[in-house]
């Protein structure tokens, strides 16, 4: 019995003592609603993990739009409409081709989300090895996005 305990303790010590080469970004931050503008657009803080700043901004825009379209259970102020624009289950799966084209690099999505330069908030936390964990304040044009989905036959 003592041998089993000492073997387990030794294994734990060996695995615990090794320090990681980089800080992995396996955890995620929840999208947060900061406010609603008079035109109905929502101001969200969205997060991205990537290696370059430009990629991080685009990833944060895509994440914010995906949250508005499919998730919409973000934290933050209660004035935000946190119901998804596309509440029907499997909408993303059933329209994979459409959304692959919509979210591709320089796809249609970029018309509906912009980096909010008024606040100008960017929280860069650079990992010295590779990753950037970045939070951006993104304005999502919710009404225009809803109209786009209706015009394209994705929502009813």
C-alpha positions as CSV (number, residue, x, y, z in Angstrom):
1,X,0.0,0.0,0.0
2,X,2.9,2.4,0.9
3,X,4.5,1.7,-2.5
4,X,1.3,2.7,-4.4
5,X,1.0,5.9,-2.4
6,X,4.6,6.8,-2.9
7,X,4.3,6.0,-6.6
8,X,1.3,8.3,-7.0
9,X,3.0,11.1,-5.0
10,X,6.1,10.7,-7.1
11,X,4.1,10.8,-10.3
12,X,2.3,13.9,-9.2
13,X,5.5,15.7,-8.2
14,X,7.1,14.9,-11.5
15,X,4.2,16.2,-13.5
16,X,3.6,19.3,-11.2
17,X,7.2,20.4,-11.2
18,X,7.6,20.8,-14.9
19,X,6.9,24.4,-16.0
20,X,5.1,25.0,-19.3
21,X,6.9,26.5,-22.2
22,X,4.0,28.8,-22.9
23,X,0.8,29.8,-21.3
24,X,-1.9,27.9,-23.2
25,X,-5.1,29.8,-24.0
26,X,-7.5,26.9,-23.4
27,X,-9.9,28.9,-21.3
28,X,-12.3,31.3,-23.0
29,X,-13.7,34.7,-22.0
30,X,-17.4,35.3,-22.3
31,X,-18.6,37.9,-24.6
32,X,-19.9,40.9,-22.7
33,X,-22.5,43.5,-23.7
34,X,-21.3,47.0,-22.9
35,X,-24.3,48.9,-24.2
36,X,-26.8,49.6,-27.0
37,X,-26.7,52.6,-29.3
38,X,-29.7,54.6,-30.5
39,X,-29.6,52.8,-33.9
40,X,-30.0,49.5,-32.2
41,X,-26.4,48.4,-32.6
42,X,-24.9,46.5,-29.7
43,X,-21.5,47.3,-28.3
44,X,-19.9,44.0,-27.2
45,X,-16.5,43.1,-25.8
46,X,-15.5,40.0,-27.8
47,X,-12.3,38.0,-27.4
48,X,-9.9,36.3,-29.7
49,X,-6.8,34.1,-29.5
50,X,-4.4,34.4,-32.4
51,X,-0.8,35.2,-33.3
52,X,-1.2,38.6,-35.0
53,X,-3.2,41.8,-34.1
54,X,-5.0,42.0,-37.4
55,X,-6.1,38.4,-37.2
56,X,-7.2,39.0,-33.6
57,X,-9.5,41.9,-34.6
58,X,-11.1,39.9,-37.4
59,X,-11.5,36.9,-35.1
60,X,-13.1,39.1,-32.4
61,X,-15.6,40.5,-35.0
62,X,-16.5,37.0,-36.2
63,X,-16.9,35.9,-32.5
64,X,-19.2,38.8,-31.8
65,X,-21.4,38.2,-34.8
66,X,-21.6,34.5,-34.1
67,X,-22.7,35.3,-30.5
68,X,-25.4,37.6,-31.8
69,X,-26.6,35.2,-34.4
70,X,-26.5,31.9,-32.5
71,X,-25.6,32.3,-28.9
72,X,-26.6,35.6,-27.4
73,X,-26.2,34.5,-23.8
74,X,-23.5,37.0,-23.1
75,X,-22.8,38.8,-19.9
76,X,-23.1,42.5,-19.2
77,X,-25.8,45.1,-19.1
78,X,-29.4,44.1,-19.2
79,X,-30.4,46.6,-21.9
80,X,-28.9,44.4,-24.6
81,X,-31.2,42.1,-26.5
82,X,-29.6,38.8,-25.6
83,X,-31.9,36.6,-27.7
84,X,-30.2,35.0,-30.7
85,X,-31.2,36.2,-34.1
86,X,-31.3,32.6,-35.4
87,X,-32.8,30.7,-32.5
88,X,-33.7,27.6,-34.6
89,X,-31.5,24.7,-33.6
90,X,-29.0,23.5,-36.2
91,X,-29.2,26.6,-38.3
92,X,-25.5,26.8,-38.6
93,X,-25.2,23.1,-39.5
94,X,-28.0,23.2,-42.0
95,X,-26.5,26.2,-43.8
96,X,-22.8,25.4,-43.6
97,X,-22.1,26.6,-47.1
98,X,-23.7,29.9,-46.6
99,X,-22.0,30.6,-43.3
100,X,-18.6,29.4,-44.6
101,X,-18.9,32.0,-47.3
102,X,-20.3,34.6,-44.9
103,X,-17.5,34.2,-42.4
104,X,-14.6,33.8,-44.8
105,X,-11.7,36.3,-44.8
106,X,-13.2,39.6,-46.1
107,X,-16.6,37.9,-46.3
108,X,-20.0,39.6,-45.7
109,X,-19.6,39.6,-42.0
110,X,-17.2,42.6,-41.9
111,X,-20.1,44.9,-42.9
112,X,-22.0,44.1,-39.7
113,X,-19.2,44.5,-37.1
114,X,-16.7,47.2,-36.7
115,X,-14.0,47.9,-34.1
116,X,-15.5,50.6,-31.9
117,X,-12.9,53.4,-32.2
118,X,-14.9,55.7,-30.0
119,X,-14.0,53.7,-26.9
120,X,-10.7,52.6,-28.5
121,X,-10.4,49.8,-25.9
122,X,-8.0,47.0,-26.8
123,X,-6.7,44.8,-24.1
124,X,-3.6,43.1,-25.5
125,X,-2.0,40.5,-23.3
126,X,0.8,39.1,-25.4
127,X,2.2,35.8,-24.6
128,X,5.9,36.1,-25.3
129,X,5.9,32.8,-27.2
130,X,3.0,32.9,-29.7
131,X,-0.4,33.8,-28.6
132,X,-2.3,37.1,-28.2
133,X,-5.3,37.0,-25.9
134,X,-7.1,40.1,-26.9
135,X,-10.4,41.7,-26.0
136,X,-11.9,44.2,-28.4
137,X,-14.9,46.5,-28.2
138,X,-17.0,45.7,-31.3
139,X,-20.1,47.4,-32.6
140,X,-22.5,44.8,-34.1
141,X,-25.2,46.2,-36.4
142,X,-27.9,43.9,-35.1
143,X,-30.9,45.3,-37.1
144,X,-28.9,45.2,-40.4
145,X,-27.7,41.7,-39.6
146,X,-31.2,40.5,-38.9
147,X,-32.4,42.0,-42.2
148,X,-29.5,40.3,-44.1
149,X,-30.5,36.9,-42.6
150,X,-34.1,37.5,-43.6
151,X,-33.2,38.7,-47.2
152,X,-31.0,35.6,-47.7
153,X,-33.7,33.2,-46.5
154,X,-31.8,32.1,-43.4
155,X,-34.4,33.4,-40.9
156,X,-38.1,33.8,-41.2
